[in-house]
Amino acid sequence: MTGESSSGSAKRCAFITGATGFVGSHLTRRLVNEGWSVHILVRSTSDRKLLKDLEGRFQPHVHNGKTEQLCTIMADVKPDVVFHLASLFLAQHHTKDILPLFESNLVFPAQLLEAMAKNRVTRLINMGTSWQHFENRGYSPVNLYAATKQAFEDIIQYYVETANLKAVTLKLYDTYGPDDPRPKLLALLLNTARTGQHLLMSPGEQLIDLVHVTDVVNACLVASDYLYRRTNAGHNAFAVTTGKFVRLKDFVALFQKTARKKLNIQWGSRPYRPREVMKPWDEGQLLPGWQPSISLENGIAELICKIRTTEQRDF
């Protein structure tokens, strides 16, 4: 099983945080198209451009930051499953980032759990990160972002024990796919292909794991079915990985071959970042019933084809 819902004819209700982001928008679209009743939590300042084509097919709720208001929203929606995708990601933080990191990755999700507990909403799918396991350790955060994700898992345990919470944490690796607004590796390569500019890179010997967003969304749906089958409270964590790590230099070579474009890469012109992940975590358990379905080769080829079709020009 790679993501097909086993919900039958009963219409499920989803409550999604982070729906305006890359993965969240793809999840929202999938659930809407599969007939779920979809509610999303947004801020008054949230940019909904990734959901523009879905307007009118989901119900937005504007959160003012107060726990009591979130409890009221949860009481009105009473979702079957909460998908918590909202977070603040920073590869490296500065002193000024401490408060935003903790507010986004600890305070807000704790409010979410409290609102669920007050309204007896018991199914949660949470997003973690493989970066909680630096050098394959049971727990060693690569950065403060990863530490906040681990800290939230500890908070989840309290609600498991006191509010009958059934939770799954999906630990993500690098993600990619169409309509990705984030300034990540593929965006940098695509921009270099378009402009011909030089791209400063590390020596490129680190291994990476890129998981297509469709496979991540599949994992969310499989996790939902997993929670429906679960009868007792508990929290399980699973790795959403292809299991096929590729050296950064080899990935760039694959991109160049697929795009039929030689890029101006200056290898070694940037140092590895502190606590660089040279080999991804490979000891995580896969979610039962899920496996990746889109190979890196096919994913990159489809992405480049879509971009060229949309832009109506070659690189």
C-alpha positions, 0 to 999 in steps of 0.5 A: 500500500502506497497511500490509497485510503482505506476509509471506505465511504465514510467521509473523514474530517482533517484539520491541517496546520502548515497547509500553506507550505510546500508539503502542506499544500500538496496534502491539502490538495490530495485530501480535498480531491479524495473527498475529505472535509478539510479545515486548515489553520492559518494566520491573518498574514498567511500567504495562500497562493499555493492553495489558490486553485482550491479556494472554496473547497476547504474551510480556513480558520484564522488563529489569533495566537491564543490557546482559548481561541484554538480550543474554540476552533477545535470544538467547532471542527471536531476533526477525525485527524489532525495533521501538524505540518507547521514549523519554523525551519532554520538550518542554523540559528542566530540569537534573535531566532530563539523566541520564534523557533520556540513559539513556532515549534513548541508553544504553538504545537503545545496549544494544538495538543491542549485544544485536542485534549479539551475536545477529545480529538485523539488522532495526531500526525506530526512531522519530525526530522531525520536531523534528530539523529546526528551520526545515527545516534538515538537522539542527537540534534543536528541543530536547534530546529531538530532539538525543538522537534524532539522536545515537542515529541516529549510533550506529545508523550504527556498527552498520550498518557493523560488524554488518550492521544494516538500519535504518529511522528513522520521523520522527514528527510529532504523533500522535493517536487513541483511548485516548491517555493523554498530556496533549497538545493533544487531551486538553486540548481534550477536557477543556475540552469536558467541564468548560467551563474556560478553556484558556490557549493561545499566539496559535495561528498555528503550523502543526501536522501530526497523524497518526492512530495507525493510519497510524503503525502502518501505517508500521511494518508497511510499514517491516518489509516494506521491511527484508525486501526489503533485502539489504544493510546500511544506514539510511534515514530517512523522514517519517511526515507527512500533508503537510497542515499546519493552523494551530492556531487552525483545528484548534481550530475544526475540533474545535469544529465536530465536537464541536458545542461552543464552547470557552473558549479564551484565545488569546495568554494564553501565549507561544510556547515557546522555539524554537517550531515555526511550520511543520513540517519538509516536506522529508522523504522518504515511506516507499515504499509508505506514505501516510496513509489517515485524514483529520484530519476523519474522525479527529477525528469518530471519536475524539469519537464513540468517547468519547461512546459510551464515556462515554455522555454528550455534552460 
